[in-house]
């Protein structure tokens, strides 16, 4: 019996091949696949010596580093369950996750150890630390110190495909965050599919500027590279100078829309710079059609947009070969079933109509940690997961996501889909981007409010915008107000936080 995920990810790689290039201020570092085996073994030994047993949770809130990735692999290798936590979470938020998941070990940034000491003691969780490794003479936390002393020999713990490999907590925009339980099969099936669908090989070099506490940067990017035996250039985060410097040495890049808009704002970003590139992927938030067009004109590349969730990893993708259609997320991935249903009846609806998107496949999670009732609510009897995303399928089969069901606006009894109005507002002169929300209205229940961000050097007049769109949409869909902001609130993956906007402007139409 094998460890399904770990053995599959590392089973084909050439030990001498380069896995990672980690640029540094003073000196660059390089990891071979043999280093991956050795360092993950060191950390697996450390974890088991700390009492971590198969099935135990290992919670991690640490800065991005190559060693943090090794800790993920070590956790899987030891048969435990990896629980990555957003580095922006506060102590109050961390308290909920630790209490809910009951991890055996919690690894945090050394700079926050004092903040978490009493919390860990109260919850009977062992507290360890991990920072960014500099050299053998400088401590970067207790995990790294212990790892340097541990053996590079470790007998990988056998785990089946149905065993848990990770728990990822949802963003918690409505109520408490839910822990999505991802099995070895869930993670492996998605990696295998994407390596083939996006044509990754051992010759690829992925420029990695995403965070690694999220499915995009951790499971999609990292697992694909490992599965293909490819390599990564590991950046601590997105910095336009760093990305531009390393693009000529890369073949592929995964990012959120903000990455691409910032690159387009730099005159150095041109066709010559990316002539070695094979693929640009975007996800985690919608990419404006305007960005698609400008990117292709500037570079000759068409960004590939896809759609996934914490609970499912990737579900759909625009084709690698074929038209990558702006404003859509392409087609269901091989092995993944997708359907659009009526929100009220649950019955499938014709193509072209908007409904709730549901998915079924080997990538779909096993349920929510310690929430059996919530799990039952989110799954149909036939195994389809109710994503909560509103979508439609065009005549050509391309899927378009129009928003979250919770973002649906009901005004005077009419359903209003924010995406339709956002597309119209984005076309207005001087508008960089928009977000449309519903807020309480004394007569209609909810009223439409448009939040706009101006392009640099432009100003936006509320009456001018309202007047210009008046003849383009039905009266009940027209915004009651237009608000101009310097920037839209976003989470770490670039998604607009409409819940924050609704809270900020909840009294706008009632006072």
N, C-alpha and C positions, 0 to 999 in steps of 0.2 A: 504494500500500500504506500502511496506517495502523498506528499503535500501538494494538492492539486494546483493551487495558485503559484506557489513559490517554484516548484519544480518545472512548471510549464513556462513561467516567465524567464527562468535562467537556464533552461535545459538545452538550448541550442547555441548559446553565445560562445564565441571563441574567447577563452580565458585571457588571451594576450591582447584582444581588441580593446580599443578605448571606449569606455562608457561615458565618461564625463570630463569636460574641461571646465574648471572653476576659476574664472579670472579673479585676480587679487590686486590690491593696491601695490604691494611690494613684489609679489611673485605669484605666478599662476600655478594651479595644482591640477593634476590629472589622475583620473581613476580608470583602471582597467576593469574588465569583468571579473578577473581574479581578485582584484581589490574589493569588488562588490561582494563576492563570496566570503572573503576573509573578514571584512568589517561587519557584515551582517551577522556572521558567526560570533564575532566578539560581543556584539550587543545582545544576541540571542542568549549567549552564556550569562551575560550580566543580568538579563531579565529573569532567567530561570533561577539564578542564584538569589535573586530578590524574592523568590517564591511565586513567580508568575506561572500559572498552570494553563494547559490548553483550555480555551474558552474564556479565560479571564480577559478583562478589558485593560488596555494600556492607553491612558489619556495623554495627549501631547499638545502643548501650546508653546511652541519654540520658534525662534527666527528661522527663516529659510536657509538651508544649508545642505550640502551633499550628505553630511552625517545624519541629518533629519530624515532624508530618504532611506538611508541605511537602517534607521530605527524602525521605519515602516516595514521594510523587508524582514528585519529581525523579528518583529512582532508576529508577522505571518509565519515565519520560519519556526518560531517557537510554539505555534499552534494557538496563539492568543488573538485577540480582536483589537485592531487598531482604531483609535478614536481621536482623529485630528480636530483641533479646536482653533477657531479664528483668533489670530493674534491680537485683534482689536477688542475681544471680549473683556468685560470688566470682571472684577472679583465676584460681584453679585451674580453675574451670568454664569461664571465658572462654577459657582456654588451649586447652581441648579443642575448642571451637567454632571458634576461629580456625585451629587446625591442621587440623581436619576440612574446613571450608568454603573455606579459602584465599582470603579476601576480598582485594580490592585495597586497600580503605580500611576502617579501623575508626574509627567516631566514638563517643567516650565522653564522659561527664560531665567537665567541666573539673576537678572536685574529685578525680577518680580518674586523671588523666593521668599523674601521677608513678608510680602503682602499675602502670600498663600500659606504660610507656615501654620497658623492657628486653624485655618479652614481645613487643611489636610489632617491635622490632628483630630479635630472634631468629627470628621467623617471617616477616620481610621484608614486614610489613604497614604501610602508611602510617597513622599515628595522627593523628586530628584530634579536635577537641572541640566540644561544643555544650551550652550550658546553657539557661536560660530568659531570653529577651530582655527587657531592661528599657527601654533607650533607646539612641540612637545614640552617646551619649557613654561608655557603659559596655560593655566587652567581655563577651560571654557565650560566648566560645569562638572558635576559629579558623574553623570553618565559617561562623558568623554574620558574623564580620569579613570573610571573603572574599565572602560573599553580598551584603553591602552594596555592594561595589565591582563586582559582576558585572552583566552586561547582562540586561535583562528580555526579550531576544529570544533564542529558542532553537528550532532546527528539531528537532521531536520525532522521535526515532529510530523507524523502522518496526519493528514486531514482530508476529509471527503469533500466533494463538491458542494454538498448541502450545508457544510459547516460555515459559521460566520467568519468572514475575513476582516470586516470593518463595520463600524457604525458611524454614520454621518448625520449630524443634526441639521434639520432644516432651518431656514433663516428665522422662522418664528414671527412672520409679519402679522399673523393672526393667532393670538393665544401663545401658549408655551411651545417652544421648539420640540419637534418630534425626532426621535432617533431612528433613522432609516437603517435597517439591518441588511447588509450586503454580503452575500455568500461568496465563497471561492468561485463557484460557477458563474454568478452574476458578473464578477469582475473579469474573469477569464474570457467569457463569451464575448464581451464587448471589446476587449483588447484584440482577440483573434479576428473579429469581424472588421475592425477599423484598420488593422494592419493591411488586410487584403483590400478593403474598399478604397482606402486612401493611398495604397501602393507604397507602403513603407518597406525599406530593405535595410540591410546592414550598412549600406553606403550613405544612409541619411544622417544628417546632423541637424537636430532640432534646437532652435534658439528658444530657451525656456526662461521667460520673464514673469510667469504666472505665480501666484501663491500656491503653496502645496498643502493647504488645509482644506481645499475645495476639490470636488470631483474632477474639474477641468484640468487643473495643474498637476494633481496627484495621480488620479487613476487613468484619465485619458492620455495625457502627455507621457507620463513616466511609464505606465504599463505598455503603451505602444512601443516606445523605444526599447524597453527590455525584451518584449516579445520579438521584435524585429532584429535584435542584436545590433541596433544602431547606437548613436551617441548623442549627447546633449551638450550644449554650452549653457552652463547654469548661472544665470544672473540673479542677484538678490531680489530684484523687482524690476519694474519698467522704468527705464531712464532712456530718453531718446538718444542721447550721446552714446551710451553703451550699446544700445540696439543697433544703431547705425554703424558703429565700429565693428560689430561682430557679424552683421548680416552677410558680408562677402564670404565668410567662412562657413555659412549655414546653407542648408537646402530646404528647410521648412521652418514654419513658425506658427504657433497657436496663440491667439490673443482674444481680448475683448474689444468691442468697437472703439473704446477710448484709445487703445494702442494705435490703431490705424489712423484715427483722426489727428492724433498728435504727430505721427510720422508725416502725414500729408502737410502739416503746418511747418515742416522743415525743408528748406530748399535743397539740402543735401540728399534727400530721399528721392531718387530718380531711377530710371530704367537701368543705367549702368551699375548702380549699387546692388541691384537685386538680380542681375543677369544669371547668377548661379542658383537662384532660388527655384524650387520645384512647386512649393505649395504654401499658401497662406490660409489658415483656418480661423474663422471667427465664431464666437458663441457667447453664451451666458447672458446676453442682452441683444435686442434687435439692432441690426446694422442698417443705417439709413441708405436708401437707394442712391442718394446723392454721393455718399461715401464710396459705394460700389463703383459708380461711374468715374469719379475723380481718381480713384485708385487705379482703375484699369487704364485710364488715359495717361496717368503719370508713369506707370510701371510696366504696362502690358500684361499684368497678372489680374485674374478675376478671383476675388476672395471667395473661398468656399464656406458657406454658412450652414450650420447644422443645428440640431435641437436636442437638448437633453435635460435631465433633472437630477437632483440629488438622489432620488429614489430609483432611478433607472439607468444612470449614465446616459449614453447616447441612444436616441431612438430613430432619428431621421438625419439625412444629409443630402445636400445638393450633390450631384454626380461629380466624380473625379473627371471622367470623360463625358462630355456633353455639356449642355447649357447650365450654367450656375445662375439661377434666376433671382434677381434682386427682390427683396421683400418676401422671399419664401425660405423654407428650411428643407426643401427638396422632397425626397421620397423616404418611405420606411427602409431602414437598414435590413439586409438579409437576415431572416429569422425573426424579425420583429413585425408584429401585426398592429395595425393602427385603424381605428374607426372613429367617426364623428357622430355623436348622438345628441338627441334632443335633451336639454338639461332637465326637463320635467319628467318625461316618459322613459328616458333611457333608450329609446328606439333609434336605430340608425337613420340618418337624414340624407337627402340627395346631395350630390356634389354641388358646390357653389353656395350652400347654406351654411350658416355659422352655428356651431354647437360645441359641446365639450369633447375634447380629444381624449381617447382612451387607448392604452397600449397593453400588449401582452407579448411575452417573449422571455428567453433565458436571461436577459439583462435586468428584468424587473425584480425589485427587492423582495425580501421575504416577509416584510411587515415592519411595524413600528415597535421599537423596544419598549416592553412592558405596557403596551397600549393595545390589547387585543380588540377592544371595542372599536377604537379608531381604525385599526387595520381592517376590520370587517366592513366599516363604513366606506372605505376607500377602494374596495375591490368588488367587482361584480361576481355573481355566482359562477360564471364561466371563466374566471381568472383574469379578466381585463382590469387594469388599474385605472382609476379615474384621476387623470392628471390635474384637473382644475383649470387647464388652459383652454381658452376659446380658440377655435380654429375652423378653417374651411379647406376643402380640396377643390382645386381648379379643374377644368375640363382636361387639362394636360397632365393631371395627377400630382402636381406640385402642391405641397401643404403650406398654408399661410397661418401663422399664429397671430391672432388679433388681440390677445390680452388674457389676463387671468380672469376667471369667473368672478372673483371677488372685486375686480375692477369694473365689472359691468355696471353701467348707470341705468337706473330705471326712473324715467322722468314722465310724469303724467300717465303712467301705465305702459309707456313705450320703452323697449330695450334699445340702448345706445351703446355701441362698441367704440371705446376711446380711440382705437387704432385708425378708424375711418376718418375721424376728425383730426387726429395728429398728422396723418399724411397730407391733409389739406393745409393745415397750419404750417407744416414744414416747407411748403411751396411758396409761402408768402415772402415778399422782398424783405431782406434784412434778418430773417429768422434762421438761426442756427439749428435749433431743435425745440421740441415741444413735449409736454405731457398734459394729458386731459384727464380730469378727475370729476367725480360727482360729489357734491356737498349738499347738506340739508337745504331744502327750499320750502317755504311756507305753503305754497300752492301745489307744487308738482311732486313733492316728496324729495326729489333730488334735482339739482340744477347743474348744468355743465359749466365747468370752469377750465379755461385754457391757460397753462403756465408756459411762458415762452422764454427762451434765451436768445439774445441778439448776437448776430455775427460781429466779430471785432470791428469797431469803427462805425457800427450802425446803431440807430435808435428805433424803437418800435412804439407806435401810437395805437392805443387800444381801439379807438373808434375807427381808425383806418383799416385795421385788421378785420374787425367785425363787419365793416361795410363791404370789404373785398370778398368775403366768403358767403355773404348773405344769399346770393343766388345759386350757390353750389350745393347746399345741403338743406334738408327739410328744417322748418322753423324749430321743431322740438329738439333738434340736435344742435342747434346753434349755441355757442357759449353765452352764458349770461354775463360773464366777466372775462377779461383777459388780464393776467398778471405777468409782469416781466421780472425775472430773477437773473442774477449774475451767473448762476449755474444750478442745475438740478441736483437734488440730494441723491447720492448713489451709494450702494454697498460696495464692498471690496471687489466684487466681480463686475461692477459697472452697471448693475441693474438700477433703474430709477426707483426710489423708495416712495411709491405713491401713498403708502399709508402715512408717511410723515407729512406729505403735502395735504392729505385729507384732514389730518389733525390740525395743521397750521391754519388752514382756511375753512374750518368747519363752521365758523360763524359768519362767513363772508356774505352770504345771501339772506341771512336771517336778522341782521342788525342794521 
